[in-house]
Amino acid sequence: MKCVAVSDIHLRAVSTPAADLLIVSGDMTFKGSPSEMSWYASWLNKQPQKYKVWIAGNHELGIEQDPQIAHRIAAETNSIYLNDSEITIEGVRIWGSPITPWFFDWAFNRQRGGEISQHWQLIPNGIDILITHGPPHSYLDMTKDGEHVGCEELADRILNKLEVPPKIHIFGHIHFGYGEKVVKRADGQTIMMINASSCDERYEAVNAPVTFEILPRRTRSKAT
């Protein structure tokens, strides 16, 4: 399956290449108001992929206040909205969550520690693609001031707690962290981490969509 990922487009008319699956990992808007979400629906409908999976981000305040906005957009665009939930597409398991560590009381914020850990404990073993809005701590999470601001509890979950971690982890949130990194766990399993932020620190859409290919886990097992 050919995939393309974007994040943090912030009402910018980003063009995505043809693929089987489009992943949008939050911050499509600035406040998630009905008018902004209408813009997002129009943008989403114009993208050429067969399947479209998306989550909210900390800027989607309107979705947190009224979750039905997201469900209406998903229905209108024939797309899939995830919120601490999972979907399987052509055998590829995908889990998505909008949760990020507390920061000035934006949408879907949770306090670091036990409160945010409750969400990460829901991430199951053996998924193929994990979509979160924010990054795990120390991985593509550095701000322009050199500070790592990702979630420690998320990093612990995928690097230490899951017996079978996701093969690919898509996120955004920290615009300065755009890029890709293969992370090897202590047990030898690897995770491809992708910060797919489209916008830079000035909210200009200068970063290209990230493309990758993935096969269902059972297909990969038969091939090895």
LINDADA-V881297 format. One record per pair of residues at least 24 apart in sequence whose ideal C-beta (glycine too) atoms are under 7 Angstrom apart, sorted by sequence separation. I is the first residue (numbers start at 1). J is the second residue. If there is no record, write none. Layout:
[[I/J] [I/J]]
//
This chain:
[[165/189] [167/191] [168/192] [169/193] [170/194] [171/195] [172/196] [175/199] [11/36] [22/47] [37/62] [52/77] [54/79] [149/174] [166/191] [167/192] [169/194] [172/197] [175/200] [176/201] [53/79] [159/185] [165/191] [168/194] [170/196] [175/201] [22/49] [32/59] [52/79] [53/80] [54/81] [55/82] [11/39] [21/49] [31/59] [32/60] [34/62] [52/80] [55/83] [95/123] [130/158] [20/49] [26/55] [30/59] [32/61] [33/62] [53/82] [95/124] [178/207] [13/43] [18/48] [19/49] [20/50] [21/51] [22/52] [23/53] [24/54] [25/55] [26/56] [27/57] [29/59] [31/61] [32/62] [180/210] [16/47] [20/51] [26/57] [27/58] [29/60] [31/62] [32/63] [143/174] [21/53] [27/59] [37/69] [41/73] [45/77] [95/127] [144/176] [40/73] [44/77] [93/126] [94/127] [100/133] [101/134] [120/153] [141/174] [143/176] [158/191] [26/60] [53/87] [93/127] [94/128] [100/134] [120/154] [123/157] [142/176] [34/69] [41/76] [44/79] [84/119] [93/128] [94/129] [95/130] [96/131] [97/132] [98/133] [116/151] [142/177] [37/73] [41/77] [92/128] [95/131] [117/153] [130/166] [135/171] [141/177] [92/129] [94/131] [116/153] [120/157] [125/162] [129/166] [134/171] [140/177] [51/89] [84/122] [86/124] [125/163] [126/164] [128/166] [133/171] [135/173] [112/151] [123/162] [125/164] [127/166] [128/167] [129/168] [130/169] [131/170] [132/171] [133/172] [134/173] [135/174] [140/179] [112/152] [128/168] [133/173] [53/94] [55/96] [57/98] [86/127] [112/153] [129/170] [140/181] [55/97] [56/98] [58/100] [135/177] [139/181] [53/96] [55/98] [64/107] [63/107] [64/108] [139/183] [168/212] [4/49] [58/103] [61/107] [168/214] [59/106] [60/107] [167/214] [58/106] [59/107] [58/107] [82/131] [58/108] [101/151] [56/107] [58/109] [56/108] [140/193] [139/193] [140/195] [144/201] [135/195] [21/89] [26/98] [100/173] [32/107] [58/133] [55/131] [57/133] [55/133] [129/214] [128/214] [128/216] [1/90] [128/217] [1/92] [126/217] [25/131] [27/133] [25/132] [26/133] [23/131] [25/133] [58/173] [57/173] [92/214] [92/216] [91/216] [91/218] [91/219] [25/170] [27/172] [25/171] [26/172] [27/173] [23/170] [25/172] [7/171] [8/172] [5/170] [7/172] [8/173] [8/175] [25/196] [14/198] [12/198] [12/199] [5/194] [7/196] [8/197] [9/198] [10/199] [6/196] [7/197] [8/198] [9/199] [5/196] [7/198] [8/199] [14/205] [6/198] [17/209] [19/211] [10/203] [12/205] [16/209] [17/211] [14/209] [9/205] [6/209] [5/209] [4/209] [5/210] [4/210] [4/211] [3/211] [2/211] [3/212] [3/213] [2/213] [3/214] [1/213] [1/214] [1/215]]
//
